Amino acid sequence: MEKITHFERLVIAAYRLPFKFTKTNKGYKAVQNSGGLVSAILALSEKLQQTKSEFIDSKIVWAGIGDNLPKTSNAKEIKNEHFEIVPVEISQRTNELFYGGFCNDLLWPLFHYFPSYCVFNETYYEAYREANAQFCDELIKIIKPGDFIWIHDYQLLLLPEMIRQKIPDATIGFFLHIPFPSFELFRLLPRDWRKAIIDGMLGADMLGFHTHDYTQHFIKCVKRTTSYECRQNVIYTHHKLVKAEAFPIGIDYEKFNTACFKKKTVTVKLKVKEILSGQKLIFSVDRLDYSKGLLSRLAGYETFLEKYPQWHGKVMFNFVVVPSRDQIKKYKEMKKEIESTVGRINGKYSSLSWRPIVYQYKSLSFNELVALYDLSDVGLITPLRDGMNLVAKEYVACQVENEGVLILSEMAGAADELSEAILINPFDHIEMAEAIATALTMDPTEKHERLEKMKYRIIHYNVFSWAFDFFNQTFDIKQQQHSMKTTFIDEIITENIVSNYKNANHRILFLDYDGTLVPFAKFPELATITQHTLKVIRQLSIDQKNKIVIISGRNKEFLDQQFANTNVTLVAEHGYFIKVAGKEWKSTIKTDTTWKETIRPILTEFVNRCEGTFIEEKTGSLAWHYRNADSDNAKIRLHELRDKLAELIRHKTDFEILEGHKVLEIKSGRYDKGGAANYLLKSMHPDFILAVGDDRTDEFLFKTLPKNAYTIRIGSSPSLAKYNITSIPLMMKLLKELTTSD
């Protein structure tokens, strides 16, 4: 299949539309809202139109709730040169419960690690579901084949799956602009809510987060909330593959850097220089929010003034707070406390000629912001928790005239990329004070070297790189989905298989055992083959044109017992042992099994912690079975065990953790069913190959076989197999048809 590199339209879904609206004679004029997402997508839109990108054919479509939304039923009246606007109307009461309630009184504090601020309210959750459903209804009206649907942020976590239910083949991306918390925080949500959020997000094809940590937190929550297998950031849901990946959002570097030289910016800089009169400038700008650590920042600066009195009169802290939600009680109280703290510090340290803090509660114009970035000697950006924090990247981009030093909270997502900044713990006031002193006295050469490294990074992974990286990786996962697309065997496919089998002279059939020839039993030794199934296998094996291979994870003694006096080749322990028909068992590799002494006690511990589980020991592996355990308890223990084992063997590249049907197995990675199949195929050149299996261990076999092979997975899970079949009886019916085809 040819790689997809193009889509008809980019359809953005975000809580808020990018514009406020004013009425004009020609319709409604849109004025840009503030915010990182709006700026990023606006820059992307301009870039796409300037370059006539191969990604997109037309304007970006943006669906969201509007401020001062015009009273019109005709969305085409709302015109803008960059976007086609699609308003989503939600009643005021629903919006208050949805956005003001569930989003900002629960998800925002929980995802930012402020659980004590969380409000758990069933009415909030119902409003959240209702609002997401209304977004879905509006989007369904406009989505066309070939659209790329890109959903943004925590207000719409349920939306991807809602759209998937209505348009199963849609291409859907989701990006979270705030942190995703660890499972210990996420599990505070009621069980139904957290499952709905995970399922909702998994409706997307690609899930984007700002950092590797957030990505891994999400995957851990998937493991603890669902039974889905996760490998290398790919999640194997029942219906498709989903990928979760880190995409650190960037800025339009050129826009900020070149703005430093613009006439309006230069004018502002001249005024600021007059005010400074040779003083060093510390600059900080953030919106009013408890996650930004504004009071901790003031405490750190106050500690600096206490510890370093030599800087009195020589430094000015321009502390800018952008208004946000200040009608809400908690934010009103925070604003009052900030103003009180600023007043107290100024009252304590100021003189007739010097004020240590210049506090501004206002929004700055773009040119004012750039001028202050450029002239500041220190950028003090210390949130208590932040998804990314683009202010840090903007500050670096604007270091032109006066190269300053960035002090950055290690709790900000940007800290992963901007490691040359002075990274601090924002709760540690002494560390912050010492960082300010270090920054003010840093050698110019060191400042320059630090900035150049950070600039290089944000130049080369800017907002356009961020978007195109997301698009490309989404297309890649769609390709993988296509390669593992579930196609169920029907009468036409069956006739084709039987016909090709009949016309072939050299055939080989690879048949798994558990879940393929026999159903799973309470204990492995109870899953014995029936006389009916054995009769079918024997009928196939006596045909001189056939070579029948039973390829299983079972040990060789069990397979010998089940297929005694049957002309079949046996593969035991996923390929560790092979017994060609009429010959003796042969091991394919030699391994040192002393590793079991380290792993066995861990498995024993989890047997003791999870009633109904047991250990099965094979020559080359150890398996932990949980088929008889309570499902909820087993799910929790499985993920704990998997994480513990992964950490233990992560440096041992020749080992792997293999997951089958309610079993977790640890074995060497130097053998598998695919390798065993290759070994057997070397000695023959079949013109008909059939392989049947039921779980992830059989994917190695499906992947290895040539394209003309008939590969079948039992069940509905996505697979590398060409076809799926729903049950063992239907599979046996197909094998029976082969025995009567000659």
N, C-alpha and C positions, 0 to 999 in steps of 0.2 A: 504494500500500500504506500502510495506517495505521501511524503511528509506534508502535513497541513501547515501552511505558513500565512494564512490569510483569513479574514472574516469580513462579512458584509458591513456590519455596524458594531460599534462598541456601545453597549447599553449599560450605563452606570446606575446602580441603585444605592442610594445613601439616605440617611434620615433626612437631611436638609438639602434643599436645592442650592445651587451655587450662587443664587442671586436673590436680591430683594427687587420688588417690581414697582415701577411708577407708570402712570397712564400718560400716553402721548397721543397726538393726532393720528399717528400711524399704527397705533396698537399699544402694547405694553413694553416699556423699556426695562431691561434687566441691569441692575447694579451689583457688582461682585461682592459676595460675602467674604469675610475673613476666614482663615483656617488653612491648615497644612494640606488637607485633601483637595480643597478647591484650588489652591495655588498649584499643586502638583498636576492635577488633571487639566487645568487651564494651560499650563506650560506644555503639557503633552499634546493638547489639542492644537496649539499653535505650531508645534514641531511637526505633527502629522500633516497639517495642511501645507506647511512650507516645503516639506520634503516629498509630498505626495507618496506617503509611505505605502509599502506593499502590504501593511497590516490591515488597512481599513479603507473603505471606498467612500464613506460619506461622513457627515457630522456625527459627533458623539451625542448619543441620546442620554439624558439624565432624568431619572425619576426620583422624586423626593417631596417632602413637605415644604411649602413655601411660606416665607414671611410676607405679610401684606399681599397675600395671593389674590390676583384679580378675579373678580366674579364673572368668569366666562367658562362656558362649556367647550370652547374651541381652543385646544392647546396650541394650534398653529398661530393664534393671535399673539402668543407670548414668544417674541422673536429675539434671537441672539446670534451673533456671527459665528460663535464657536459651538453652541449646543442646541439641540432640539430638546425643549423642556417638556417634561411630563409630570404635572402636579399630582400628588397623592393627597386626597382629602381624608382627614381623620377628625372625628368630633373632638371638641375641646376637652370634654371629660375623659374620653379614651386616651387622648394624648397626654393629659396630666398624669393619669395612672400608668400609662405605658412609658413615656419618656421621663417625666418627673419622678415617677415611682420606681418601676422595675429597673429601668436603665440607670438612673442616677442615684437612687437610694439603695440599690442592691448590687447590680453588676459593676458599676463604677468603683465603689469602695471595695468590693470583694476582689476584683481583678487587680486593684492597686494595693492590696494587702492592708486594708483598713476594715477588718471584719467587724469591729465593734461599732462601726457606722452603719452596718447593713440593716435594712428593714425587710423582713420576710412577710409578705402579704399575698394571699391567694388571689385577691382582686387585682393586684398589680400584675400577677402572672397571666391571668385571663386577658387583661387588656393588652399585654405584650403579644400573646398569641393572636388576638384579634387584629392588632395593628400590622403584624407581619402578614396575616392573611389578606388584609386590604392592600398592602404593597403587592402581594402576589397577584391579586385580581387585576390591578392596574397594569402590571407588567405583562400578564398573559394577553392582554388586549393588543399590545404593541410588538411583542417579540415575533421575529420572522426567522425562517430558516437561514442559517449562516451567521446569526448574531452571536457575539461574544458577550455574555452577561457577567458583569463584574460587580459583585455585591460588597459593600464596605461597612465594616465596623459592628460594634457590639449591640447596636440597636436592632440589627436584622439577622441575628444568629439562627433563627428558625427558617428564614426565607429560602436558602438554597434547596432544602428538601421539599418545601412546598412547591417550588417551581418544578423540581424534578418529577414530582408526582403528576403534574399536569403535562410536562413536556419531557419525556424520558430521555430523548436524544440531545437535549440542549447542552451547549458548552457553557459551564458555569465556573467562575472563579470567585473566591471569597478572600478578602484581606481584612485582618484585624489590626487596628491602629493603636490599640492599647495592649498592655501586657496580658499574656495568658497565665493564670496562676498555677502554682503547684497543686497536685491532687489534694494535699492536706487542706488547702483553702477551698478548692473547687468542691470537695465533698461536703462542705457546709450547706450547699444547696440541697433542698429536698430531692430524694432519689428520682422522682418523676421529672422534675425540672432539669436536673443535670443530664439525664438520659435524653430528654427532648432537645437540649442544646447540642449535645454531641451528635445525635442523629441529624439534627437540622444542619449543622456545619458539614457533615459528611455527605450531604446532598450535592455538594460542589465536587468538581473534578480536581481542582487545585486549591489548597488552603495556604495563604501567605501570612507570615508573622515577621516581626521586625528582627528577631534574633534567634539564634540556635536554641538558647534556653527556653524561650517561649514555645518554640516548635516541639521540643522534647517534653515540656510540661503537657502540651496538648496530647501528644502521642501516649504519654503515661496515663492520662485521663481516659483516652479511648480504650486502652488495655484494661483499665480498672472498671470501666463502665459497660463494655461490650465484650463479646467473645471473639472479636475480629483479630486476625493475625496482622502484625505490623513488621515489615522488614525494610530497613534502610529508608525510613520515612514514607514508605508506601503501605497503605492500609488496605487489606483485602476484605471489603465488605461482601455481603451476600450477593450483590448485584454488579459491582464494578470495583475497579481500583481507584483509590483516592490518594493523592500525594500531599504531604504537608512539608513546607520548606520555608527557610528564612530568606526574606527579601528586604534588606534594610533600605527603607525609603530614602531617597536623596533629595537634593535641591537643584534648582537651575543655577548652577555655579556662575555662569557668565552673567546672568541677570544681576546678581548681587555684586560680583567683582567689578563689572564695568560701571555700576551705579556709583561706585566710590569716586569716579572722575566726572560725573555729571554736574552741570552748573548748579542745579538746585541743592545737591548734596554738598558741594564745595561751599556754598553760601552758609548752610547750616554749620558746617565745620568751623568756619571763621568765627561765628557767634559763640560756639562752644569753647573755642580756644581762648576767647576773651574772658569767658566766665571762669575757666580753669586757672588762668594766670600762673601757669607753670606747675600746678598741682597734678599728681598722678590721678587717673580716672579708673575707678572700678565700676563696671556696668553690669546690670542685671535686669532682665525683662521677662515677665511671666504673667499669665492670666491668674486671676484670683481663684485658687483652688488648694485644698488641703494637701493634695498629692505633690504640690510644687515645693513644699518645704520652706515657705517664705519666712516663717517665724524662726526656724532653725538657722536660716541664712543670716538673719539679723543677729541671732545669738552668736554665730561664728564670727561675724564682723565686730560685735561688741567685745568678744574675747581677744580679737586681734588688737583692738584699741587699748585694751587693758595690758596685754603682754608686750606691746611694741609702742610705747609712748613716743619714741623718736619720730614716728610717722604722723603725729598730731600736727595739723595745719598743712600737711604735705600731700594729703590724699583726700579724694572726694568719692563717696559711694552714691552713684545715681541709681536709685532703687525704683524701678518702674513696675507698677502692677496694673495689668489691663483688666478693666471691669468685666465681671462674669458672674451671673446668677446671684447678684448682690441683693436681690429681694428675698432670697431664702434665708431663714433664720441663722443657720449654721455659718453661712457665708457672711452675713451681716456681722455676726459676732467675731468672725475671723478678721474682717476688715477693721473693726474697732480695736481689736487687740494689736493688729499690725500698726495702726496709727498711734496707739498708746506707746508701743515699744519704740517706734521711731522718735516720738516726742521725748521719751525718757532718755534715750541714747543721746539725742541732740542736746537735750537740757543738761546732761551730765558732762559732755565733752566739748560742746561748741564754745566759741569765743566771739568777740565782736567782729573779727575778721574771718572766722572759719566755721563752717557747718559740716560735720562729718557725713551726714546723709542728706541727699536731695531726693525726697520722696515725691513721686508723681503717680496719681491714680487716674490713668488716662490711656487712650490708645495713641500710639505714635504714628506719624505719617511714614511712608516708606523711606523717604529721603532722610528724615530725622533718625530713623532706626539705623540705616546704613552709616550715617555720619557718626553716631555714637559707638557702633561696632568698631569702626575704623580708628577712632581716636582713643578708645579705651586701652589702658595698659593691662587691665585684667578683665576677662569675661568670667563672671561668677555665676555658674549655672549648676544649681545643686538640688534638683528635685529629690523627694524621698522615694519616688517610684515614677518612672515615665516609660511609655512604650518605646519612643525613640528620642524625641527632643530635637527638632530641626533648628532651634535657636543656636545650638552649639555649632552646627554645620554652617549656618548663616554667618556666625561670628568669625569662623575660620576663613570663609570666603571673602570677608571684607577687610582682612588684615593687609592693608596696602601702604598707607602713609605712616602708620605707627604700629609696628608689629608688636602685638600684645601676647599675653599668656592666657590660655583657656584653663580654668579650674572647673572640673566636671564631676558630677556625682557618679559613682560607680553603679548606682541604681538606675541610671538612664540607659536606654537601649543603645544610644549613640556611643557609650563608653567602649563597646566592643570594637568599633571602627576607629575611634579617636583615642587610641591608647597612648599617644604621645602627649595628651593633655595631662595636667596634674590631677590624678583621679583620687577622690576622697570619699570617705563615708560621711554622708550629710548629717548624720546624727552625732558625729564627733566634732564638737565645737572647737576643741583644741587643735585637731588635725586641720580643720578649715582655716583657723587663724594662722597656723604655721604655713599652710599652702599659700595664703595671701602674701605673707612676708617673703616667701620663696619666690613667688611670681614677680613681686615688685623689685627684687634685687637680681633677677636672673640675667646672666650674661647675654648680650644681644645675639651672639653667634648661636648659642643654644636655643634661644627663642626662634630664630630663623630656621634652624634645622628641624625643630619640632613642628613648626607650621608647615614647612615644605612637605614633610611626610604626610601630614593630615590633608593638606590641599590636594596632593597627588591622588589620595584615596577618594576624596569627594568629587574631584574632577572626573575621574574614570568610572565611578559608579554614581552617576547623578540620577535625577528624577526620570530621565529617559531610559537609562540603563535599567533602572528599577522596573519600569513598566514593561519594557521589551523582554527582560529576563522572565518576568511573570508570564507574559504571553507565550514565549517559546516553551517554557516548562509545562504550561498547560497543554500546548499542542503535543508535547512529548508524551504526557500521560494519556492523552486521548489516543495516541498511536498504540500505547501499551494496552489500553482498554480494548482497542480493536483486535489486537493480537490475541487477547484472552476473552473475546466476545463469546457469550454463551449461545450456541446453536444446538437445539435439541434434535435428536434423530427422529425423522419421520419416515413414512413409507417409502418415499422416493430415495432418501439417503440409504435406507435399509436395502432396497433393491439394488442400488449401486454397489454397496459393500458385498452383497451376496454374488452379484454378477462378476465383479472383479476377482473375488475369491475363487469362483468356479473356473475362470479362465486362466488362473495362475498355476504355475508348475512348481514353484519353490516358495512356500509360505512359512512365516514365523508369527506366532501369536504370543504376546507377553501379557500374562494375566496376574494381577495382584490377588492377594488372598482375602484378608479381612476387609469387609466392606465392598468386596467385588464378587467373590465366589460364595462367601458366607457372610451373614449379618454378624454384627458385634454381639458378644455375649458378656455376661456379668464379669467373668474371668476369662483370660485369653485361652486357657486350656479347654474351656467348654465350647469354643467356637470350632466345632469339628465339621468336616465336609459331609454333606448328605449323599446318600447312595445315588439319588437322581442326578446331582451335579457331577459326581464322580463318573457316572456313566457317560455324560456328555463329554467330559474331558477325555475319557478313554476312547470314545468314538472318534474324536478329533485326532488323538495321538496315534491311532493305528493307520491313519492315512499316510502313505509313504511320502506324499508331497508336503506334509506338515511337520513343523518342529514346534512343540508346545513348551513354553517357558513359564513356570510359576515363579513370579518374582515378588518377594515378600520381605517384610521386616522380621518375620518369625525366625526362630532358631532352627538349625538344620535337623535336630532330632525330631521336632514337631512335624516338619515338612516330610521327613522320611516316613513317619508314621501315617500321615494322611494320604500320601501318594505311593504307598507300597505297591509293588507289582504294576506300576503304571509307567508307560514309556514317555516320561516327561523330563525336561531339564529343570532343576531346582536352583533358585537363587535365594539364599538366606541372608538375614541381617542386612538388608538393603544393598547387597552386593559384596559383603565381606567374604562369603563363601559361595562357590558355584559347583554344582554337581551335574555334569553333562549326562544325559540318559545313558545308562549302562556303565558308567564309570564311578570313580570315588570322588568324595568331596575335596575341593581344592580351595585354599585361601588365596584371595587376590592380592592381599598386602600383609605385611608384618608390622604390627604396632606394639608399642610398649604399653601395657595395660595398668601400670602402677598408678596412673592418674585416677583410677577408680577409688583409690584409698582416700583421695581428697574429696571426690564428688559424693561417694556413698554416704558419709555422715550428714551431708547437707540434705540429701534426699530423705534420709531417715528422719531428720528433724521435721521435714514437711509432712511425712507420713504421720508423725506423732501429732502434728498441729492440725491435720485435716483428716478426720475420721472417714474411712472408706477408701482411702488411697493406698497404693502398694507399689513396691519396687519390683521390676523385672530386670534380671541381669542376663546379658548376652555376652558372647565372647568379646565383641568389640564395642559394646555400648552398655549404658544403664538407662532404664526407662522408668518414669514416674507416671503411673496410671491413676486417673481421677474419675473414671466412668461411674464408679459406685458412690461417689461423694456427693454431699449436698451441693447443688449447682452454684449457689451464691458464694458459699465459703470456698469452694474449689476455684472459682473465678479469681477471688482475691489472692488466694495462696499461689495460684498459677503465675500471676503477674509478679508477685514477690519473688518466687523461685526463679522465674526467667530473668529478672533484673539481677538477682544475686549471682546466678550462674554466668550471665553475660559479663558482669564485672570481673568475675574470677578468671574467665578464659579469654578475655578480650585481647590479650597479648599473645595468645596461642593460636596462630593463624591456621593451624591444621585441625582445629576442632570446630564443631558446630552444634548448635541447639536445633533439633529437628522436632517439629510439631506435627502430630498426626491426629487421629480422631480420639479426643480426650486422653491424649498421652503426650508427654514431653520427653524427648530422648536426647541424650548427650553422646556424641560419637565423633570419631575422626572425620574430618572433612575430605579425606583423600580417597573416599570411595562412596558411591551412591548407585542408584538403580540405572542411571544413565550410563555410567562407566561400565556396569555389568552388561548392559545391552550392547554397547560398542564392542566389548570383548567377544560376545557371541556372534555378532554380525560379521566379524572379520573372517570367519570360517565359512560363510555362505553369502550368496548374492540373491536374496529373495526378490520376487516380483510382486509379493503381497505381504504387507506388514500390518498387524492389528495389535494395539496396546490398550489395555483397559486398567483404570485405577480409580481411587476415590478420594485421595487426600493430597496434601502438599508434598509428601514424599514421592508421589508419582509424577510430579511436575518435572523432576530431573530426567525422568524417562521420556516424557513427551517432548521436552526441549531438545533431547539428543537425536531423536529419530528423524529420518529424512522427510521432506515435505510431502512425499507421496504416501506416507504411512497414514493409516486410519487410527487416530488417537481419540479415546473416549473417556470422559470423566463421569463417574456416577454421581448424581446430585446436580444442584443448580449453581454451584460456586463458579466464579470466573476462573478460567483455566487456559493453559497453553494448548490443551487438547483441541482438536478441530470441532469435536461434538460433545454434547452432554446427553446423558440418558437418565431418566428420573429414578430408577430403582434397580435392585439386583434381579428381580424376576424378569423385567424387560430385557436386561442384559443376557440372562440365561436363555430367553426366548430367541435372541439374535444368534447366540452360539449354537442353539439347537437347529436353527435354519441353516447354518453353515454345514452341519453334519448331514443334512438331507439334500444339499444342493448339487452334489455330483451325480 
